[in-house]
Amino acid sequence: MSLFDKVYTRQQTDSLKWDKLKLVYGRDNVDGIIPMWVADMDFAAPKSITQAIQKRLDNPVYGYSFEGEACTTATTNWLKSKHDTIIDPSWVLYHQGVVPAIASVVEAFTSETDTVLMTAPIYPPFFNSPKQLAREVAFCPLDESNGIYTLNFDKLEAALAPEHVTLFILCHPHNPIGFTWDEAALRQIDALCAKHGVLLLSDEIHSDLVLTGTHIPLLKITAHPENVITLFAPTKTFNIAGIHAAMMFVPDAQKRQTLQKTMQSHAQGGLNIFAIAAIEGAFSKEGANWLAELKDYLRANIRYTAEQLNAVDGLRIHENDATYLMWLDYRATNLDEKDVMNRLLDAGVALDPGTKYGEYGKGFLRINIACPKETLEQGISRIKAVFTA
């Protein structure tokens, strides 16, 4: 039996995933609904993290703290050992999360007359954060053929060319589709952003969850490190999103100073004392061993999901290269999204509607398969029932 087979009761723990279904889906009765939507896992975090937090708890003085050398060394050593990438410790800035970090970058390096560019479909905070800061948002839609997505670089260059486009946000690996960018594509994106004077922000929060091949950090191959900011975190990988911890890797000293001033203007300090402990526990030998087991479990869940759903007429789903999020294509059924969502909830399963990720997500659903096999089998059975009724 795998350690990931254990089913934990998460109801009545103030879990966003489990305890906010009524509010998110607008239903009075959500008893028995399996949540396979928001991107957290139904697995216990590795013992190395709980032990690191417990060790800090054992000293019952919880005063002001800062990210010391051990925290930064754990982070940079992880990038070197797992991704063959050298991160200078001076490049590292800490933030409460990747989404708040996106907001900080948008605020620091764009103005209200500027436009933030991104691909589509895309993770909603990519477009919501700039909009909430009164920035314009533009999309360079990915091309899709038989469920395979690619980026048209002529279209990207045309989208980058206007002077008011000043920031491009890259989702690397991609959420919600779950593909990885190859080196050739990364080099083209890097070159085009530099050519047009557009700052390149690479969100690599899912980089440790690449399941096929290897992740290529943008900072490993960029020819323009001064034009790149990378966002990174242990939170998705080790299922500690509630602890709130992220890093920004910023090679350019002036940009680091600008970001620090922006964060200070909002009285944003460093990480909390337990986030620091969690990082050190995550980026460890024990954390690496746990992660290897997790990835094997996720691969098996992905294979099972693809086998089951591809056997249903009108459905198509690819085995994703990265993340525990799968992108289900139901366009061939000709069903309306609202109708599909209601049927799924009636059947007892909650998924993310594709249009949550923008208009180019119409006809798709995002499925979170990071749960014990027992839970997955129940959820997939309910999805199949909706589309075979």
Secondary structure, 3 states (H helix, E strand, C coil): CCHHHCCCCCCCCCCHHHHCHHHHHCCCCCCCCEECCCCCCCCCCCHHHHHHHHHHHCCCCCCCCCCCHHHHHHHHHHHHHHHCCCCCHHHEEEECCHHHHHHHHHHHHCCCCCEEEEEECCCCHHHHHHHHCCCEEEEEECEEECCEEECCHHHHHHHHCCCCEEEEEEECCCCCCCCCCCHHHHHHHHHHHHHCCCEEEEECCCHHHECCCCCCCHHHHCCCHHHEEEEECCCCCCCCHHHCCEEEECCCHHHHHHHHHHHHHCCCCCCCHHHHHHHHHHCCHHHHHHHHHHHHHHHHHHHHHHHHHHCCCCCEECCCCECCEEEEECHHHCCCHHHHHHHHHHHCEECEEHHHHCHHHCCEEEEECCCCHHHHHHHHHHHHHHHHC
